[in-house]
């Protein structure tokens, strides 16, 4: 006999439950009892009918998305999976979606259509188109009498008044709404001046929003050549149109905010870019001035003018040296010449005359008289002394050797 521990059996049962295809994805209809919301955000309750009851858990993330406030006794349709809570050994339904029982058929139809279109790739993120950053003209598909239209206009006028808004009016609930929504969407899509299209309406029940779960509207959104933003209902409301659209906004006002930039943010961005541009410009100018200064210095050092100035200075120095050398040479030559002149002066006849001697020449021939024989008595003579000449006549030889 093999004996098992309790934990082994509960784990085995949990594995069986988790692997069962039916229990992994099912809808249960019943009545709520013992609804308990804890501070943690998790909710615990019992779902029962006339035959049985099952414990249920809604984790905080799913509880925050509930579109209504359930109460004990409410008939609901719960979606989730069944698994074992091993600590207590009980089976529980882990709920991720809760609808009022009256909307159960619509919820099932919504889930069926959602799976169909998702399988066709209409929800694929790769086919989503980016929104234009600065749209010039926006198309809006909504009811002109609804609060959604007023909210969109208010947000656009405050946030980005540069954009023009074109309204394509349509009913947003009722049997005629899907056809009107498609016609309005296609009308805006045919315009070449519309950059992005908003499809919007305010909140309501699942029945009120059912027009936005229309299959043909979903296909029209997917085929639209313009980017489409949906803002249908409140944040917790999701429609087929939201899954097909390029961007889903939680409300009509949020759709308008997503569609256009904020002028204040753009102004701040422009101011920041302007300051950055001025700073970059100043930096570039400072660097250019430094480069220019360095280039001027390099040009100045390499300029022929510098070489010319140095050559001119060298020439001036050579000129001064040459003039000095010439003056010195002339002074030496002058001193030498004066020395020669002095020596020559001592040997000149004039110097002899100045010492008292006289130079006698024949008056007629000018021949210097060197002998008494050249001055016989009666010979006319010219006598030159230191300060001039005078005439004389020879009388007789007074001294000298005997004339023969």
C-alpha positions in Angstrom: 0.0 0.0 0.0 1.4 3.4 -1.0 0.7 6.4 1.3 0.6 9.9 -0.1 1.0 13.2 1.6 -1.8 15.8 1.3 0.5 18.2 -0.5 1.2 15.6 -3.2 -2.4 15.0 -3.9 -3.3 18.7 -4.0 -0.4 19.4 -6.3 -1.5 16.5 -8.5 -5.1 17.8 -8.6 -3.8 21.3 -9.4 -1.7 19.9 -12.3 -4.8 18.1 -13.6 -6.9 21.3 -13.4 -4.3 23.5 -15.0 -3.8 21.2 -17.9 -7.5 20.9 -18.7 -8.4 22.9 -21.8 -12.0 23.6 -20.7 -11.0 24.9 -17.3 -8.2 27.1 -18.6 -10.6 29.5 -20.5 -14.3 29.5 -19.5 -17.2 31.8 -18.8 -19.4 31.1 -15.7 -22.8 32.6 -15.0 -24.0 32.9 -11.5 -24.9 35.1 -8.5 -22.4 36.9 -6.4 -22.3 36.3 -2.6 -19.8 37.2 0.1 -18.2 40.0 -2.0 -15.0 41.1 -0.1 -12.6 43.7 -1.3 -9.3 43.8 0.7 -7.0 46.8 1.2 -4.5 45.0 -1.0 -6.9 45.6 -4.0 -7.7 41.9 -4.4 -11.3 40.7 -4.3 -12.7 37.4 -3.0 -16.3 36.2 -3.5 -18.5 33.2 -4.2 -20.2 32.5 -7.5 -23.3 30.3 -7.1 -26.4 29.1 -8.8 -29.3 26.9 -7.7 -27.1 23.8 -7.8 -23.6 24.7 -6.6 -21.1 27.3 -5.6 -17.4 28.0 -6.3 -14.9 30.3 -4.6 -13.6 33.2 -6.9 -10.6 35.5 -6.8 -10.0 38.7 -8.7 -6.5 40.1 -8.5 -5.9 43.8 -8.0 -4.9 44.5 -11.6 -8.1 43.0 -13.0 -10.3 44.4 -10.2 -9.2 47.9 -11.1 -10.6 47.5 -14.6 -14.1 46.5 -13.6 -16.7 48.6 -15.3 -19.2 48.5 -12.4 -19.3 47.9 -8.7 -20.6 44.4 -8.0 -22.8 43.7 -5.0 -24.0 40.5 -3.3 -26.9 39.1 -5.3 -25.8 40.5 -8.6 -26.2 38.1 -11.5 -22.9 38.2 -13.4 -20.9 36.5 -16.2 -17.3 35.7 -15.0 -14.4 34.8 -17.2 -11.2 33.1 -16.0 -9.7 29.8 -15.2 -10.1 27.1 -12.5 -7.2 26.0 -10.4 -6.4 24.5 -7.0 -5.5 26.7 -4.0 -3.2 24.2 -2.4 -3.0 25.8 1.0 -6.7 25.1 1.7 -7.2 22.3 -0.8 -10.0 24.1 -2.6 -10.8 24.8 -6.2 -11.1 28.4 -7.2 -12.1 30.4 -10.2 -9.5 33.1 -10.9 -11.5 35.8 -12.6 -10.0 38.3 -15.1 -13.2 39.8 -16.5 -16.6 40.3 -14.9 -19.8 41.4 -16.8 -23.4 41.9 -15.7 -25.4 38.9 -16.7 -27.6 40.9 -19.0 -24.6 41.8 -21.1 -23.3 38.2 -21.1 -24.4 37.5 -24.7 -22.8 40.7 -25.9 -19.6 39.9 -24.1 -19.5 36.5 -25.7 -20.1 38.0 -29.1 -17.4 40.6 -28.5 -14.9 37.9 -27.5 -15.8 35.8 -30.6 -15.3 38.8 -33.0 -12.2 39.9 -31.1 -10.6 36.4 -31.7 -11.7 36.4 -35.3 -10.2 39.7 -36.2 -7.1 39.1 -34.2 -6.5 35.9 -36.1 -6.7 37.9 -39.3 -4.0 40.2 -38.1 -6.1 43.4 -37.8 -4.8 43.9 -34.3 -1.1 43.3 -35.2 1.1 46.2 -33.9 3.2 46.0 -37.1 0.4 47.5 -39.1 -0.1 50.4 -36.8 0.9 53.7 -38.3 2.7 56.5 -36.5 0.8 59.7 -36.0 1.9 63.0 -37.7 3.8 65.1 -35.3 2.3 68.4 -36.4 -1.1 67.7 -38.0 -2.6 70.7 -39.9 -6.1 69.3 -40.2 -7.9 66.8 -38.0 -11.0 64.9 -38.9 -13.5 63.9 -36.1 -16.2 61.3 -36.3 -18.7 61.8 -33.4 -22.1 63.2 -32.6 -22.1 67.0 -32.7 -24.6 67.0 -29.8 -22.4 64.9 -27.5 -20.0 66.0 -24.8 -17.2 64.2 -26.6 -17.3 66.8 -29.4 -17.2 69.7 -27.0 -14.3 68.1 -25.0 -12.3 67.5 -28.2 -12.8 71.1 -29.3 -11.9 72.5 -25.9 -8.7 70.4 -25.7 -7.6 71.2 -29.2 -8.2 75.0 -28.8 -6.1 75.0 -25.6 -3.4 72.6 -26.6 -2.8 73.3 -30.3 -5.0 76.0 -31.9 -3.0 75.9 -35.1 -4.8 72.7 -36.2 -8.1 73.0 -38.2 -10.8 70.6 -37.2 -13.3 69.0 -39.6 -16.4 67.3 -38.1 -18.0 64.3 -39.9 -21.2 64.0 -37.8 -22.6 60.5 -37.0 -24.8 58.7 -34.6 -22.7 57.0 -31.9 -25.2 54.5 -30.6 -28.2 52.6 -31.9 -28.9 50.4 -34.9 -28.1 53.1 -37.4 -24.8 54.1 -35.8 -22.4 51.6 -37.4 -23.4 52.5 -41.0 -23.1 56.2 -40.2 -19.8 55.8 -38.5 -18.4 54.0 -41.5 -19.7 56.6 -43.9 -18.3 59.5 -41.9 -14.9 57.7 -41.6 -14.8 57.1 -45.4 -15.8 60.7 -46.1 -12.8 62.0 -44.1 -10.5 59.4 -45.5 -11.2 60.6 -49.1 -10.1 64.1 -48.3 -6.5 64.7 -49.1 -6.1 67.5 -46.5 -6.9 65.5 -43.4 -3.8 64.2 -41.5 -5.4 62.1 -38.7 -8.9 61.0 -37.8 -10.5 60.8 -34.3 -13.4 58.5 -33.6 -14.9 59.3 -30.3 -17.9 59.2 -28.0 -18.5 59.4 -24.2 -18.9 56.6 -21.8 -21.9 54.2 -21.4 -22.9 50.7 -21.0 -21.8 47.9 -23.2 -25.0 48.2 -25.1 -24.4 52.0 -25.6 -20.9 51.3 -27.0 -21.9 48.3 -29.1 -21.8 50.2 -32.4 -18.0 50.4 -32.0 -17.8 46.6 -31.8 -19.2 46.4 -35.3 -17.2 44.1 -37.6 -17.6 46.3 -40.7 -16.6 49.4 -38.8 -13.5 47.5 -37.6 -12.6 46.6 -41.2 -13.2 50.2 -42.4 -10.8 51.5 -39.7 -8.2 48.9 -40.8 -8.6 50.0 -44.4 -8.5 53.7 -43.7 -5.5 55.4 -45.4 -5.2 57.9 -42.6 -4.0 57.2 -39.0 -7.0 56.6 -36.7 -7.3 57.4 -33.0 -10.2 56.1 -31.0 -11.4 57.7 -27.8 -14.5 55.7 -26.9 -16.1 55.5 -23.5 -14.0 55.7 -20.3 -10.6 54.3 -19.4 -12.0 50.9 -18.5 -14.0 50.5 -21.7 -12.5 48.6 -24.6 -14.1 48.1 -28.0 -13.2 46.3 -31.2 -12.5 49.7 -32.8 -9.9 50.4 -30.1 -8.0 47.2 -31.0 -8.0 48.0 -34.7 -7.2 51.7 -34.5 -3.6 52.9 -34.8 -3.8 54.5 -31.3 -6.4 53.9 -28.6 -7.1 56.7 -26.1 -9.0 56.1 -22.8 -11.3 59.1 -23.4 -12.3 61.6 -26.1 -10.3 64.3 -24.4 -7.2 62.0 -24.2 -7.6 61.3 -27.9 -7.4 65.0 -28.7 -4.3 65.3 -26.5 -2.7 62.4 -28.2 -3.5 63.8 -31.7 -1.7 67.1 -31.3 1.4 68.5 -29.6 1.2 70.9 -26.7 2.0 74.5 -27.7 3.4 75.3 -24.3 5.8 72.3 -24.6 6.7 73.3 -28.1 7.4 76.8 -26.9 9.6 75.5 -24.2 11.3 73.2 -26.6 11.9 76.0 -29.1 13.3 78.2 -26.3 15.7 75.4 -25.2 16.7 74.7 -28.8 17.2 78.5 -29.3 19.4 78.7 -26.2 21.3 75.6 -27.3 21.7 77.0 -30.8 23.0 80.4 -29.4 25.4 78.5 -27.1 26.7 76.4 -30.0 27.0 79.5 -32.2 28.9 81.4 -29.5 31.1 78.3 -29.1 31.7 78.1 -32.8 32.5 81.8 -33.1 34.9 81.7 -30.1 36.7 78.7 -31.6 36.7 80.4 -35.1 38.2 83.6 -33.5 40.9 81.5 -31.8 41.6 79.7 -35.0 41.8 83.0 -36.9 44.1 84.5 -34.2 46.4 81.4 -34.5 46.3 81.6 -38.3 47.2 85.3 -38.1 50.1 84.5 -35.8 51.3 81.7 -38.1 50.9 84.0 -41.1 52.7 86.8 -39.4 55.6 84.5 -38.5 55.8 83.1 -42.1 55.1 86.4 -43.8 57.8 87.8 -46.2 57.3 91.1 -44.5 59.0 89.8 -41.4 61.9 88.6 -43.5 62.0 91.9 -45.3 62.0 93.8 -41.9 64.8 91.6 -40.7 66.8 92.1 -43.9 66.1 95.9 -43.7 67.4 95.9 -40.2 70.5 93.9 -41.2 71.0 96.3 -44.1 70.8 99.3 -41.7 73.4 97.6 -39.5 75.7 96.9 -42.4 75.2 100.5 -43.6 76.2 101.8 -40.2 79.2 99.4 -40.1 80.2 100.4 -43.6 79.9 104.1 -42.8 81.9 103.6 -39.6 84.6 101.6 -41.5 84.7 104.2 -44.2 85.1 107.0 -41.7 87.8 105.1 -39.9 89.5 104.3 -43.2 89.3 108.0 -44.3 90.6 109.1 -41.0 93.6 106.8 -41.3 94.2 107.8 -44.8 93.9 111.5 -43.8 96.4 111.0 -41.0 98.7 109.2 -43.3 98.3 111.9 -45.9 98.9 114.6 -43.4 102.0 112.8 -42.3 103.2 112.6 -45.9 102.3 116.2 -46.4 104.3 117.2 -43.4 107.3 115.2 -44.5 106.9 116.6 -48.1 106.5 120.1 -46.7 109.8 119.8 -45.0 111.4 118.9 -48.3 109.6 121.4 -50.4 111.5 124.6 -51.8 109.0 126.7 -50.1 110.1 125.4 -46.7 113.6 126.1 -47.7 112.7 129.7 -48.7 110.9 130.2 -45.4 114.1 129.3 -43.7 115.7 132.4 -45.3 117.0 131.0 -48.5 116.3 132.5 -52.0 115.8 130.9 -55.4 117.6 132.7 -58.3 116.7 132.2 -61.9 117.8 133.9 -65.1 115.2 136.4 -66.1 115.4 135.7 -69.7 115.4 131.9 -69.7 114.0 131.1 -66.2 116.8 128.7 -65.7 117.7 128.3 -62.0 121.2 129.8 -61.3 123.3 127.1 -59.7 126.7 128.6 -60.5 128.1 132.1 -60.5 129.1 131.5 -64.1 125.3 131.5 -65.0 125.1 135.1 -63.5 127.8 137.1 -65.2 127.9 140.8 -64.3 124.9 142.6 -65.8 122.7 139.4 -66.0 119.1 140.2 -65.2 117.8 137.8 -62.6 114.6 136.9 -60.8 115.0 136.3 -57.1 112.2 134.3 -55.3 112.0 134.4 -51.6 109.4 133.0 -49.1 106.7 135.6 -49.7 107.3 136.5 -53.4 109.7 137.5 -56.2 111.7 140.5 -57.1 114.1 141.5 -60.0 117.8 141.8 -59.6 120.9 142.3 -61.7 124.2 140.5 -61.2 127.2 142.8 -60.5 130.0 140.5 -59.9 130.8 137.2 -58.3 131.7 137.9 -54.7 132.4 134.4 -53.4 133.0 131.0 -54.8 135.8 129.2 -56.5 137.9 131.0 -59.0 136.2 131.4 -62.4 138.2 130.1 -65.2 
